[in-house]
Amino acid sequence: MQRTSMRVCVGGTLLALSAIARAGDAELARRADAGPRESYPGVDVEYRAITDGAGRRLRFIVTHPHGAPGRLPAVFVAGWLSCDTVEAPPGTRGAAQRVFQAIAQMPGTATARLEKAGVGDSQGDCARTDFVAELDGYRRAFQALRSTAFVNTDRIFIFGLSNGGGFAPLVPEGAPVRGYVVVGGWIKTWFEHMLEIERRRLALAGHPPSELNALMKDVEALYSQYLLEGKAPADIFARAPQLRSLWDGDPTQQYGRPISYYQQLQQLDLMQAWSQVGVPLLALHGEFDWIMSRQDLEIMVAVVNHNAPGSAEFVALPSAGHTFEHVASQQAAFTGPSLEFDESISRRIVSWIAQHQ
């Protein structure tokens, strides 16, 4: 592997731009319509790239304090399900990105985030990328971080958000992890998750309680065929047209990802994966999160504490949505609007990581 780098001045701020590439590969190009790159006082921001198993080059953003001596602890992000960017440029209003910015400015700590295929500068198409390929990308990025000269490989934390908060233990493939921070993750089967989220969604969409159980029988019929039997939704709707109303949009996709993505999630055994974890865990769940169930995080904490008593902690975040959004109610989390970001969330996460380094 050959590392190429250069230093340029953007908006008056000196940034380090680099790429991990095979010999002869060009540096991954910046998207033509991209906004400003990330920048922080006293922090080097490296815009690297990794090559995934399909030959696509994915943007890999690494930050570290400028001039810090020795090898540093690092925070590696395992991202959410959606095709949203994990880049956090100046002025961003995204709640999760505000947390990324806070961690990037921690003294003596490096951070690493991978953009999915087709997101930001990354090549490929997120809407066509299944979970197996996505997990492979995270694993390659994690190994690239471990190969970075300024990173202490015994002190890497994994920060899992939403879907990433469930599969986080699958990323290191046995490599040492110092600890986990999880927000809105999952640990049951994806089938169970979908039954729980669909009940909440139907209620928040305005269906009265008297209708919910009848609707859930159709939900169970749909998802048992889709996830347990592996049938295509289009085939299910052809045989049972009444189930089509429970599906939003194109039957070849769900939440902007291919059907295979979710059928692969159903094959995971996250309870078994978390049963191998015996390092510190901070599990966060927003008070008004309607997407993931609080019970999943409580189970996750109980599993890790069984392995290493007292090492895992559950925290309910007051007035928070799924991934740190500040909201007034669960209905507001479902329909909007969000309030101004609560900076105390960043301080809590930064403090926990610092205490466990």
PyMOL commands that set and color helices and strands:
alter all, ss='L'
color gray80, all
select helices_A, chain A and resi 95-104+126-128+131-146+163-170+190-204+209-228+233-239+241-246+259-267+270-274+294-307+330-335+343-356
alter helices_A, ss='H'
color red, helices_A
select strands_A, chain A and resi 2-10+13-21+43-51+57-65+72-78+110-114+151-161+179-183+253-254+257-258+281-286+312-317
alter strands_A, ss='S'
color yellow, strands_A
deselect
rebuild
show_as cartoon
